[in-house]
Amino acid sequence: MPIYTIYHNPRCSKSRQTLELLKERGVEPEVVEYLKTPLSAHALQTLSQKLRISVVDMMRTKEREFKELDLGNTGVTDDQLLQAMSQNPILLERPIVVCGDKAVIGRPPENVLELI
């Protein structure tokens, strides 16, 4: 059986719904509470590649930290965005489910069905 990982925030309803949807389908993912265990910039870069989206597209751009750090500025590089997410894990969109070399953002939760 494939190994699944969910980058999870238990306080987020979409994250909880996604985890429940996986379990309903018989998937018991490894749960990583990324706010307690932030990802390195390198791990976030790998995650971006698995998602097949730009770094900024995996960020919560409406968070206060995004605005305070001026991350919407056109001169900000991907490396700077990755470093900001590593230092401020609240900026990572949630939930993200990974299986092998593919990943999806569970917004809506049904997106994860692509991986199963």
C-alpha positions as CSV (number, residue, x, y, z in Angstrom):
1,M,0.0,0.0,0.0
2,P,1.3,3.5,-0.8
3,I,2.5,5.7,2.0
4,Y,0.6,9.0,2.4
5,T,1.6,12.0,4.4
6,I,-0.7,14.9,5.4
7,Y,0.7,18.2,6.5
8,H,-2.0,19.0,9.0
9,N,-3.3,21.7,11.2
10,P,-5.9,20.2,13.6
11,R,-7.4,23.6,14.2
12,C,-8.3,23.9,10.5
13,S,-11.7,22.5,9.4
14,K,-10.5,21.7,5.9
15,S,-7.5,19.9,7.3
16,R,-9.7,17.9,9.6
17,Q,-12.1,17.1,6.8
18,T,-9.3,16.0,4.5
19,L,-7.9,13.7,7.1
20,E,-11.3,12.2,7.7
21,L,-11.9,11.7,4.0
22,L,-8.6,9.8,3.7
23,K,-9.5,7.6,6.7
24,E,-12.9,6.9,5.2
25,R,-11.1,5.6,2.1
26,G,-8.9,3.3,4.2
27,V,-5.8,5.5,4.1
28,E,-4.0,6.0,7.4
29,P,-1.5,8.8,6.6
30,E,1.5,9.9,8.5
31,V,0.3,13.1,10.2
32,V,2.7,15.9,10.3
33,E,1.6,18.9,12.4
34,Y,3.7,21.4,10.5
35,L,3.1,24.2,12.9
36,K,4.8,22.1,15.6
37,T,7.4,20.7,13.2
38,P,8.2,23.3,10.6
39,L,9.6,22.1,7.3
40,S,13.0,23.2,6.1
41,A,13.3,25.5,3.0
42,H,14.6,22.5,1.1
43,A,11.6,20.3,2.1
44,L,9.2,23.0,1.1
45,Q,11.0,23.3,-2.3
46,T,10.5,19.5,-2.8
47,L,6.9,19.9,-1.8
48,S,6.4,22.7,-4.3
49,Q,7.8,20.4,-7.0
50,K,5.5,17.5,-6.0
51,L,2.5,19.9,-6.0
52,R,3.6,21.2,-9.5
53,I,2.8,24.7,-8.5
54,S,4.8,27.8,-7.8
55,V,6.1,28.5,-4.4
56,V,3.8,31.5,-3.8
57,D,0.8,29.3,-4.8
58,M,1.4,27.1,-1.8
59,M,1.3,30.0,0.5
60,R,-1.5,31.6,2.6
61,T,-1.2,35.0,1.1
62,K,-3.9,36.5,3.4
63,E,-2.0,35.8,6.6
64,R,-0.8,38.7,8.5
65,E,2.8,37.5,8.3
66,F,2.7,37.5,4.5
67,K,1.8,41.2,4.5
68,E,4.1,42.1,7.3
69,L,7.1,40.5,5.6
70,D,6.1,42.1,2.3
71,L,6.2,38.8,0.5
72,G,3.8,40.0,-2.2
73,N,6.5,42.3,-3.5
74,T,7.5,41.4,-7.1
75,G,11.2,41.4,-6.2
76,V,10.8,38.6,-3.6
77,T,12.6,35.4,-4.8
78,D,11.4,31.8,-4.4
79,D,14.3,31.2,-2.0
80,Q,13.1,34.1,0.2
81,L,9.5,32.8,0.1
82,L,10.7,29.3,1.1
83,Q,12.8,30.7,3.9
84,A,9.8,32.8,5.1
85,M,7.6,29.7,5.1
86,S,10.2,27.7,7.0
87,Q,10.4,30.4,9.7
88,N,6.7,31.1,9.7
89,P,4.9,27.8,9.0
90,I,1.5,29.5,9.3
91,L,2.2,30.7,5.8
92,L,2.0,27.1,4.3
93,E,-1.4,26.3,2.7
94,R,-3.2,23.5,4.3
95,P,-3.7,20.6,4.2
96,I,-1.2,19.1,1.8
97,V,-1.3,15.4,1.2
98,V,1.7,13.6,-0.4
99,C,2.0,10.2,-1.9
100,G,5.2,9.3,-3.7
101,D,6.2,12.1,-6.1
102,K,2.8,13.7,-6.2
103,A,1.0,16.0,-3.8
104,V,-2.3,18.0,-3.7
105,I,-3.7,20.7,-1.5
106,G,-6.9,19.6,0.2
107,R,-8.9,22.7,-0.7
108,P,-11.5,21.4,-1.2
109,P,-10.8,18.1,0.6
110,E,-12.0,16.1,-2.4
111,N,-8.8,17.1,-4.2
112,V,-7.0,14.3,-2.3
113,L,-9.0,11.7,-4.1
114,E,-6.7,12.3,-7.1
115,L,-3.9,10.5,-5.1
116,I,-5.9,7.5,-4.0
